[in-house]
Amino acid sequence: MPSSPVPRPSTPVRPGFVALYMAAQVGAYIAFIPLLTLLLPLKAEAIDPAGRTELLSQVALWGALTAGLAGVLAGVIGDRTRHWRGGRSIWMIAGLIGTVGSYGLIHAAATQTTLMTAIIALQISLNFMLNPLAATLPERVPPKQRGMVAGFAGLAFPLSSLFGALAIGVWLTGEAERLGLVVAATVILMVPFIAVTLRSTPMPEQTSSNGFSLVALADRDFLIAFGARLMVQTSVALNVLYLLFFLDQEADARRALVDVRIEVVVGGLLATSTVMSVVAGLIGGRVSDRIGRRRPLVFAGAVLLSGGALMMAAVPAWPGPWIAQAVLGLGIGLYGSTDAALAAEVLPSPQDAGRDLGLLNVAVTAAQMLAPVLGLLALTWFSGDLQSVYVMAGAFAFLGGASVLGIRRVP
């Protein structure tokens, strides 16, 4: 079948499209960020109170491994079918349906095996929503708007964290109500973007150059971007995964905040982090568009991440964790918006955007897999001291940010 090159998007996207795209990103992130932050740790504790840390780590490990494979598969399938009527949106519908079903399985889970099965099903479903959303940036947004659009899309992480902090950590206490609200929010925020893109003009029909392949990793700049994202996202995953246990075990939050549930404390910290992340993300995306440079801002975000993680370890006494999470929020916002724009421009093969973005996002899911392994190692080596986990997180964030400076193709 003859192929045609993917046209470089030149028509500016409208504010309405950006708003729907941001809402869909927030919806997709709500489907897993509150789960990782609060719901999964609480579920692990309910199933096995004595072995909650080990159970959480094992479930997160296998879930992340599944997500890495599913992300690449979703990208390849999306590249091959984007010329169909509805394009990549048909896979977002399938992913959304699977996500709803997976949350039913999570609620019903009563053993380690059933919980792991539910999380694996969820990770497959999530990636058939997330990959088409990621491919939207290089395929439909012109380069001069990518920083701005990525800045708004980058609000997905902090806003989903805020949602989890308030709705899951503060307002609701029952598992069924919490899981039901996550599902409802995901559906409400995803459906409008799916409806619009289902009616949009499909991408040109063409043959992808290499199909299911790791050839992008042979590209020097892409490989650096992959490694940098892996390290920084490992830092973020370590913070999210062990935050509740850190506050319960290492910090004096219970003594400083008498009669406040630990979930509420986590919610307050995540709310603070969210506010800082929103501000940094919006400013960072626009600044990167204006100056035409991505790498310095990605590095600056990673440095802030590193500083926040190290502060968690060095100053566990209250209000140290609160200040540290504020710094982390600044780093997450600045890093997230500018790294997304950098990723859209570092792709070596535009016709394989979905596949290569899926491969690049393996760094995120691999980080979710690596984080519990590193966490278990640190807890073993340092006799359960969770401060060591945050020292490790700080080191990974700095190394990842520094490596981005070696990319040549993107300024």
C-alpha positions, 0 to 999 in steps of 0.5 A, a space after each residue: 500500500 502506498 504511503 504518504 508522509 505525515 503532514 506537519 501540523 500548521 493550523 493553530 488549534 483553537 482554545 476549545 480544543 485545548 480545553 477538551 484535550 486538557 480535560 481528557 488528560 485530567 480524566 485519564 490521569 484521575 483513572 490512576 493517580 489517586 489509585 497510586 497515591 491513596 486507593 492502592 496503598 489503602 487496598 493493600 493494607 485492607 488485604 494484608 495489614 502486616 505485609 502492606 508494603 511488600 504487597 503494594 510493591 509487588 502489585 505496582 511492579 507487575 502493573 508497571 510491567 504490563 503498562 510498558 508492554 501495553 503502551 507500545 502495543 497501543 501505539 503500534 495499533 493506533 499508527 496502523 489504524 489512524 486513517 480509519 473513521 474515528 482514528 485513534 479515538 476508537 481505542 480511547 473508547 475501548 480503553 475507557 470501557 476497560 477502565 470502568 470494568 477494571 475498577 469493578 475488579 479492584 473493588 471486588 479484590 480480596 486477595 493478592 492474586 485478584 488485586 494483581 489481576 485487576 491492576 493488570 487489566 487496568 494498566 492495559 485499559 489505561 494505555 489505550 486511553 493515554 497513548 492516543 492522547 499523547 499522539 495528539 500533540 505531535 500530530 495535531 498541534 503545530 510546533 509554536 503551540 506545543 509548549 502552551 498546549 503541553 503546559 495545559 495538558 501537564 495540569 493533568 498530574 497536579 489536578 488529578 492529585 488534587 482530586 485524589 487529595 480532596 475527594 479521596 483523602 478528605 471528603 469520602 471514606 468508603 472504598 465503594 464511594 471513592 472508586 465510584 467517584 474516580 470512574 465517574 470523573 474519568 468518564 465525564 472528562 474523557 467523553 467530550 474529547 472522544 466525541 469531538 475527535 471521532 468526527 475529526 478528519 482522520 490522519 492520512 493512510 500510510 505504512 509505518 516504517 518499522 511496525 513493532 520495533 525498538 529502532 527509535 532507541 538507536 537514535 541518540 537523542 531519543 535514547 537520552 530523552 528515554 533515559 532522562 524520563 525514566 530517571 525523573 519519573 522514577 523519582 516522582 513514582 518513589 515520592 507518590 508510592 511511599 508518601 502515605 507510609 513516610 508520613 505515618 512512619 518517619 514524620 511526626 505528622 500525627 503528633 503535630 496534627 492531632 486528630 487528623 487522619 493520615 489520608 487527610 494529611 496526604 491530601 493537604 500535601 498533595 493540594 499544596 503540591 498541585 497549586 505550585 505545579 499548576 503555576 509552574 506548568 503554565 508559566 514553563 510551557 509558555 516560556 519555552 514556546 517564547 524562547 524556543 528552548 526546552 532543555 534548560 527548563 526541563 533541567 530546572 524542573 528536575 532540579 526542583 524535584 531533586 531538591 524537594 525529595 532531598 528535603 523530605 529526607 533531611 527535614 521529616 519534622 513537620 512542617 518540613 514535608 509540607 514545604 518539601 511537597 511544595 518544592 516538588 510541585 514546582 518541579 513536577 509542573 515545570 518538568 512535566 510541561 516542558 518535557 512533553 513539548 520536548 518529547 513531541 520534537 525529539 521523535 525520530 520518525 513522525 509516521 510512527 509517532 504513536 509507536 515511538 511515544 508508546 516506547 517513550 512512555 515505557 520510561 514512565 511505566 518502567 519507572 513505576 516498575 523500578 520504583 517499588 524494586 528500588 524502594 524494597 532494596 532501600 528498605 532492606 539495606 537501611 532497615 526499613 528507613 523510608 528517608 533512604 527512599 527519598 534520598 534515592 529519589 533526589 539523586 535520580 531526579 537530578 541525574 535525569 535532568 542533567 542528562 537532558 542537556 546532552 540532547 542535540 536536536 531540540 534546543 
